[in-house]
Amino acid sequence: MNMKTVVAGVEFKNPVIAASGTFGFGREYNGFYDVGKLGGICSKGLTLEPRQGNPPVRIAETPSGMLNSVGLQNPGVHAFIEHELPFMKGLGTVVIANAAGACESDYVKIVEILSGTDVDMIELNISCPNVKKGGMAFGVEPSGVESITRAVRKVCKKPLIVKLTPNVSDIAANARAAERGGADAVSLINTVAAMAVDFKTRRPVLKVTGGGLSGPCVKPIALRMVYECYKAVKIPIIGMGGVMTGRDAGEFMLCGAAAVQVGSANIFDPYAALRIVNELTNIVESDNIKDVQTLIGGLSVE
């Protein structure tokens, strides 16, 4: 039984990756279990300079999910390279660095810096505000996706994953744009734009009003979008959005994902990612599947 999968030429020991944002740099979770048993780990979103993030309240529970407006709190790329990356590389699993920015030059510079390190892959987070375009995210229009991907591709020496936002009219068009721009893979979905309201105070729950919705409630949206992108592009797909169980992971793979990322589940269950690895392994074994990669794109729609 083979649980290995390959994304953009990088081999993962299994298809389960800790997603950016809910796993820190793996230190805290490694106190619960050996994080090296995961297929990979994706860093927090990294910026050129340290960021304190948004003021609280910046996380709120919702029915079947959670809202966050953390605001990319992180130590900055240089502190990451000095203090966090050596630890992450010592875990013995694939290390993905998530790169964020406010303008094209930010993205180019941070990817250029990360390309000189021993990270295994770089994930381009193009769901961040593009302040030079009135706050519009790079990832909303296909032209923006292709443009930023192409600019980064010129300096990126690592396999490049482009992380797509679901807050668009046609995510398949954006996946094709990333592919044209030179992406080696796409990951999706990022959080869904949403908000919560406190009726008693007549105020938004989150300090900055809106945030990103994640968790089980977004899984049907994510499955559809992964399937649409699988039909649209030839590059590999990493699926995410409400992956809570091994069966969820298998469903994403059937829709076309070569691997999955686990995000919100880590918040309420620190063992979630490892549990999902074990559950998926048991499912594959019980169904007498010799190679987990045979699940990829195996959905029957006839």
C-alpha positions in Angstrom: 0.0 0.0 0.0 1.5 3.3 -1.1 0.4 6.5 0.8 2.9 8.7 -1.0 1.8 11.4 -3.4 3.7 13.8 -5.6 2.9 17.5 -6.2 5.0 19.4 -8.7 7.9 16.9 -8.5 7.9 17.0 -4.7 7.2 13.7 -3.0 5.1 13.7 0.2 5.0 10.7 2.5 1.2 11.0 2.6 -1.3 13.5 1.2 -2.0 15.4 4.4 -0.4 18.9 4.9 -0.8 21.3 7.8 -2.3 24.4 6.3 -0.9 27.9 6.6 -2.3 30.0 9.5 -3.6 27.5 12.0 -0.4 25.5 12.6 2.2 28.2 13.3 5.5 26.8 12.4 4.8 23.4 14.0 6.5 23.9 17.3 3.4 23.8 19.5 1.9 20.9 17.7 5.1 18.9 17.8 4.6 18.8 21.6 1.5 16.7 21.0 2.9 14.4 18.3 5.7 13.9 15.8 4.8 16.5 13.2 7.2 14.7 10.9 4.5 12.0 10.4 2.5 14.5 8.3 3.0 14.8 4.5 4.0 18.4 4.9 3.7 21.6 6.8 2.9 25.1 5.5 4.2 28.1 7.4 2.2 31.0 8.5 1.8 33.7 5.9 5.1 35.5 5.7 5.7 39.2 4.9 8.9 41.2 4.4 8.6 42.9 7.7 7.1 41.6 11.0 3.4 42.1 11.5 1.4 42.3 14.7 -1.9 41.5 12.9 -5.3 42.9 13.5 -6.6 43.9 16.9 -8.9 41.6 18.8 -11.6 40.2 18.5 -10.1 38.5 15.5 -11.4 35.0 15.7 -15.0 34.0 16.2 -16.9 30.7 16.2 -19.8 30.3 13.8 -22.2 27.4 13.1 -20.0 24.6 11.6 -17.1 26.9 11.2 -15.0 29.8 12.3 -14.3 33.4 11.2 -10.8 34.9 11.4 -9.3 38.3 10.7 -5.9 37.6 12.2 -4.2 39.9 9.7 -1.1 37.8 8.8 0.6 38.2 12.2 4.1 36.8 11.6 7.7 37.5 12.6 8.8 38.5 9.1 10.7 36.5 6.5 14.2 37.1 7.9 13.2 36.0 11.4 11.5 33.0 9.9 14.6 32.0 8.0 16.8 32.4 11.1 14.6 31.0 13.9 11.8 28.9 12.4 13.0 27.3 9.2 15.9 25.2 10.8 13.3 23.7 13.2 10.8 23.0 10.4 13.5 21.3 8.3 14.4 19.1 11.2 10.9 17.7 11.4 11.6 15.4 8.4 8.6 16.4 6.3 8.0 18.7 3.3 8.3 22.4 4.2 6.2 24.9 2.3 6.7 28.6 2.9 3.6 30.8 2.4 4.5 34.2 1.0 2.2 37.3 1.3 2.5 40.9 0.3 0.7 44.2 -0.3 2.1 44.9 -3.8 3.8 43.1 -6.6 7.3 44.2 -5.5 6.7 42.7 -2.1 5.8 39.3 -3.5 8.8 39.3 -5.9 11.2 40.3 -3.1 9.9 37.8 -0.5 9.9 34.9 -3.0 13.4 35.8 -4.2 14.5 35.7 -0.5 12.8 32.3 0.1 14.2 30.9 -3.1 17.7 31.2 -1.5 16.7 28.9 1.4 16.1 25.2 1.7 12.3 25.4 1.8 10.9 22.7 -0.4 8.1 24.7 -2.0 6.6 28.2 -2.0 2.9 28.9 -1.7 1.9 32.3 -3.1 -0.9 33.8 -1.0 -2.7 36.1 -3.5 -5.8 36.6 -1.3 -4.1 39.5 0.6 -5.1 43.1 0.1 -3.3 44.8 -2.8 -3.0 48.3 -1.4 -1.8 49.8 -4.7 -5.1 48.8 -6.3 -7.5 50.1 -3.7 -7.5 47.1 -1.5 -8.5 44.6 -4.3 -6.9 41.2 -3.9 -4.5 40.1 -6.6 -6.5 36.8 -6.8 -9.9 38.2 -7.8 -9.4 38.6 -11.6 -7.6 36.2 -13.9 -5.5 39.0 -15.2 -4.2 39.8 -11.7 -3.5 36.1 -11.0 -1.6 35.7 -14.2 0.4 38.9 -13.8 1.5 38.3 -10.2 2.3 34.6 -10.9 4.4 35.6 -14.0 6.3 38.3 -12.0 7.1 35.9 -9.2 8.0 33.0 -11.5 10.9 35.0 -12.9 12.7 34.9 -9.5 11.2 31.7 -8.0 13.7 28.8 -7.9 11.4 26.5 -6.0 8.2 24.7 -7.1 5.5 27.4 -7.0 2.0 26.9 -5.6 -0.6 29.6 -6.2 -3.3 29.8 -3.5 -6.6 30.8 -4.9 -9.4 32.7 -3.3 -13.0 31.4 -3.6 -14.4 34.9 -3.7 -14.6 35.0 -7.5 -17.1 34.4 -10.2 -15.0 31.7 -12.0 -12.3 30.0 -10.0 -11.4 27.7 -12.9 -10.5 30.8 -15.0 -8.2 31.9 -12.2 -6.6 28.4 -12.0 -5.9 28.6 -15.8 -4.4 32.1 -15.3 -2.1 30.8 -12.6 -1.0 27.9 -14.9 -0.3 30.4 -17.8 1.7 32.5 -15.4 4.0 29.6 -14.6 2.5 28.1 -11.4 3.6 24.5 -10.8 0.5 23.8 -8.7 -2.6 25.6 -7.3 -4.1 25.3 -3.8 -7.7 26.0 -3.0 -9.8 27.2 -1.4 -8.7 30.1 0.9 -11.4 31.4 3.3 -14.8 32.7 2.1 -15.5 36.4 2.8 -18.1 36.6 5.6 -19.0 38.4 8.9 -20.8 37.8 12.1 -23.1 40.2 14.1 -23.8 40.5 17.8 -27.4 41.4 18.0 -27.2 42.6 21.6 -24.4 45.1 21.0 -25.5 45.9 17.5 -21.9 45.5 16.4 -19.9 43.1 14.2 -18.3 40.4 16.3 -14.9 40.9 14.6 -13.1 44.2 15.3 -12.4 44.8 11.6 -16.0 43.8 10.7 -15.4 41.1 8.1 -13.3 38.1 8.0 -12.6 34.7 6.4 -15.0 31.8 6.9 -13.5 28.3 7.2 -14.4 24.9 8.6 -16.9 22.2 7.7 -19.4 24.7 6.4 -17.2 25.6 3.4 -16.4 22.0 2.4 -19.2 21.7 -0.3 -18.0 24.9 -1.9 -14.4 23.8 -1.8 -15.1 20.4 -3.3 -17.0 22.0 -6.2 -14.1 24.4 -6.9 -11.4 21.7 -6.7 -13.4 19.6 -9.2 -13.9 22.6 -11.5 -10.2 23.4 -11.4 -9.2 19.8 -11.9 -11.1 19.8 -15.2 -9.5 23.1 -16.2 -5.8 22.7 -15.6 -3.0 20.2 -16.0 -1.0 21.2 -13.0 -1.6 19.5 -9.6 -4.1 20.7 -7.1 -3.9 20.9 -3.3 -7.4 20.9 -1.9 -8.5 22.5 1.4 -11.6 23.8 3.1 -13.3 21.9 5.8 -11.1 18.8 5.9 -11.9 17.3 9.2 -11.6 13.5 8.6 -9.8 11.0 6.5 -13.0 10.6 4.4 -13.0 14.3 3.7 -9.5 14.0 2.5 -10.5 11.1 0.2 -13.4 13.1 -1.2 -11.1 16.0 -2.1 -8.7 13.6 -3.9 -11.6 12.1 -5.8 -12.5 15.6 -7.0 -8.9 16.0 -8.3 -6.7 17.0 -5.4 -3.3 15.4 -5.2 -3.0 16.4 -1.6 -5.0 18.2 1.1 -4.3 20.9 3.7 -5.9 20.8 7.1 -6.6 24.2 8.7 -9.5 24.9 11.1 -9.6 21.4 12.4 -6.2 22.0 14.1 -7.8 24.8 16.2 -10.2 22.5 18.2 -8.3 19.3 17.9 -4.5 19.5 18.1 -4.2 15.9 16.9 -6.5 16.5 13.8 -3.9 16.4 11.0 -2.3 13.2 12.3 -5.7 11.6 12.9 -6.7 12.4 9.3 -3.5 10.7 8.1 -4.4 7.6 10.1 -8.0 7.6 9.0 -7.1 8.0 5.4 -4.6 5.2 5.6 -7.2 2.9 7.2 -9.8 3.8 4.5 -7.2 3.1 1.7 -6.3 -0.2 3.4 -9.9 -1.3 4.0 -10.9 -0.5 0.4 -7.9 -2.6 -0.8 -6.4 0.4 -2.7 -2.8 -0.3 -3.5 -1.8 3.4 -4.3 -3.5 6.4 -2.7 -2.7 8.4 -5.9 -5.3 6.3 -7.8 -7.9 8.3 -5.9 -6.9 11.5 -7.7 -9.7 12.5 -10.1 -11.6 9.3 -9.5 -15.0 10.9 -9.2 -17.6 9.2 -11.3 -20.1 11.8 -12.7 -22.0 9.5 -15.1 
